[in-house]
């Protein structure tokens, strides 16, 4: 175990479970898709895929359980993850449903319009295959994304993985990246609450902190989360940088970087992938947090939700040449 209670990378890979998509983006800003417009893509995407890709590029052992269609959209995702060092053995292929997709157009105010195909795609056909069981059996850490709660069958796989990985001495992290309105029925809310209760590391941003903690004051929310199982809460603040709070009462702030934002999609997922990988590789909080901030900032400088995911060498170069914001 590391000094924070996260299982060391030597125990086995960090794994995640959930959706793999392609993202197709409108070149010009505007509102909606009600007329012919110029599009660019496909870009590999899906919150769990972005997270695990960044985890692998940092140098951590990494794998994903997911499903894609028997099509080029699926193949481009699998090829990208494999090339970046992710274990893709537990990505299954559904012959009857296409790979999930998200069409995205940025409005002039920075908000986005989406057209999703997830529920009726291969992303929703995830199942616990023999390859998935084998990956879980050798894993040392599970990272759960809040988006997984929208994927049928994912909850059962997550519960199986929690039991196996805990038995191995492994650990759990949770990114509650879901609005409270999307938590749905009582069973989904109960599963969400259980992840909050058992996670060793929680990585919220913005309102997600309050959704996870059940209170709407930052200090009270942090105390509530650290009063459960969490040893650390890594709070993503966007242009405000990030802060890690520990059970021992430490607060570590790290400023954001000055960058020209091209595409903010995936920044939080890259932050999480870098932070989890760095902590499992034994880095202290300050170093891991700096790399996580750099990963998120570097990713927003290029078009595509994981196109800016960086290796340690690339992040070192980014840190050396990019000024940090100072309060």
Buried (B, 14 or more C-beta within 10 A) or exposed (E): EBEBBBBBBEBBBBBBBBBBBBBBBBEEEBEEBEEEEEBEBBBBBBBBBBBBBBBBBBBBBBBBBBBBBBBEBBBBBBEBBBEBBBBBBBBBBBEEBBBBBBBBBBEEEEEBBEEBBBEEBBBBBBBBBEBBBEBBEBBBBBBBBBBBBBBEBBBEBBEBBBEBBEEBEBBBBBBBBBEBEEBEEEEBEEBBBBBBEBBBBBBBBBEBBBBBBEBEEBEEBBBBBBEBBBBBBBBBBBEEBBBBBBBEEEEBBBBBBEBEEBBBBBBBBBBBBBBBBBBBBBBEBEBBBBBBBBBBBBBBBEBBBBBBBBBBEBBEBBBEEBEBBEE
